[in-house]
Amino acid sequence: MVFVSKTFVTTLIIDFMVSMGMVVGGALLGGVGALLRHTPPMATMLHLADQLKIWALVSTLGGTMDTLRVIETGVLAWKLLPMARQFAYLVAAFLGCQIGFLLIRSLAGSDLP
């Protein structure tokens, strides 16, 4: 039986929500800025949401250097549990970014892939 710590699950949820919030918030505020500039807000929001995904992922993981260091240690020293945790954090942040992008895309009514 696998025991998952409460802090691990909490960190997964926080990483997911922070990365999703960065994409959604950045795109929405960018849409407000587009309105002030008299440019199409939905196109601006779609573009910003797509561009913000990678930045939200990197900033959620704290610059990724700690993540890369743990993965390196895990590979070289065969410590698989810390490496698996970092991979789970990476997946949670990626899913948050992607779901934030999909929310903005559905708000804009876009059928783009």
C-alpha positions as CSV (number, residue, x, y, z in Angstrom):
1,M,0.0,0.0,0.0
2,V,1.3,3.4,-1.0
3,F,1.1,6.2,1.5
4,V,0.9,9.7,0.1
5,S,1.7,12.5,2.5
6,K,-0.7,15.4,3.1
7,T,1.9,18.0,2.1
8,F,2.6,16.2,-1.2
9,V,-1.1,16.4,-2.2
10,T,-1.3,20.0,-1.0
11,T,1.7,20.9,-3.1
12,L,0.2,19.2,-6.1
13,I,-3.0,21.2,-5.7
14,I,-1.2,24.5,-5.1
15,D,1.0,23.9,-8.2
16,F,-2.0,23.1,-10.3
17,M,-4.0,26.2,-9.2
18,V,-1.1,28.6,-9.3
19,S,-0.2,27.7,-12.9
20,M,-3.8,27.8,-14.0
21,G,-4.3,31.1,-12.3
22,M,-1.3,32.6,-14.0
23,V,-2.6,31.7,-17.4
24,V,-6.2,32.7,-16.8
25,G,-5.4,35.9,-14.9
26,G,-2.7,37.0,-17.3
27,A,-5.0,36.4,-20.3
28,L,-8.0,38.2,-18.7
29,L,-6.0,41.2,-17.7
30,G,-4.4,41.2,-21.1
31,G,-7.9,41.3,-22.6
32,V,-8.7,44.3,-20.5
33,G,-5.5,46.0,-21.8
34,A,-6.5,45.1,-25.3
35,L,-9.9,46.8,-24.8
36,L,-8.1,50.0,-23.6
37,R,-5.9,49.9,-26.8
38,H,-9.0,49.3,-28.9
39,T,-7.7,46.0,-30.3
40,P,-9.6,42.7,-30.4
41,P,-9.6,41.4,-26.8
42,M,-10.4,37.7,-27.6
43,A,-7.6,37.3,-30.1
44,T,-5.2,39.0,-27.6
45,M,-6.4,36.7,-24.8
46,L,-5.9,33.6,-26.9
47,H,-2.4,34.7,-27.9
48,L,-1.5,35.6,-24.3
49,A,-2.9,32.4,-22.9
50,D,-0.8,30.4,-25.3
51,Q,2.4,32.4,-24.6
52,L,1.9,32.4,-20.8
53,K,1.7,28.6,-20.5
54,I,5.5,28.0,-20.5
55,W,6.1,30.9,-18.2
56,A,3.5,29.8,-15.7
57,L,5.0,26.3,-15.7
58,V,8.5,27.6,-15.0
59,S,7.5,30.1,-12.4
60,T,5.2,27.6,-10.6
61,L,8.1,25.2,-10.2
62,G,10.3,28.0,-8.8
63,G,12.6,28.5,-11.8
64,T,13.0,24.7,-12.3
65,M,16.5,24.6,-10.9
66,D,15.5,22.7,-7.8
67,T,13.4,20.4,-9.8
68,L,16.3,19.6,-12.2
69,R,18.7,19.2,-9.2
70,V,16.4,16.6,-7.6
71,I,15.9,14.8,-10.9
72,E,19.7,14.7,-11.4
73,T,20.3,13.3,-7.9
74,G,17.5,10.8,-8.4
75,V,19.0,9.5,-11.6
76,L,22.6,9.4,-10.5
77,A,21.9,8.0,-7.0
78,W,18.9,5.9,-7.9
79,K,16.6,7.7,-5.6
80,L,13.4,7.3,-7.4
81,L,10.8,8.6,-4.9
82,P,12.1,12.2,-4.9
83,M,12.4,12.1,-8.6
84,A,8.8,10.8,-9.0
85,R,7.5,13.5,-6.7
86,Q,9.2,16.2,-8.8
87,F,7.7,14.6,-11.9
88,A,4.3,14.7,-10.3
89,Y,4.7,18.4,-9.5
90,L,5.7,19.0,-13.1
91,V,2.7,17.2,-14.4
92,A,0.3,19.1,-12.0
93,A,1.7,22.4,-13.1
94,F,1.5,21.4,-16.8
95,L,-2.1,20.3,-16.4
96,G,-3.0,23.6,-14.6
97,C,-1.4,25.6,-17.5
98,Q,-3.3,23.5,-20.1
99,I,-6.6,23.7,-18.4
100,G,-6.2,27.5,-17.9
101,F,-5.5,27.8,-21.7
102,L,-8.6,25.6,-22.5
103,L,-10.7,27.8,-20.2
104,I,-9.6,30.9,-22.0
105,R,-10.1,29.2,-25.4
106,S,-13.6,28.2,-24.5
107,L,-14.4,31.7,-23.2
108,A,-13.2,33.1,-26.5
109,G,-15.2,30.6,-28.4
110,S,-12.3,29.4,-30.5
111,D,-12.2,26.1,-32.3
112,L,-8.4,26.2,-32.7
113,P,-6.6,23.0,-31.8
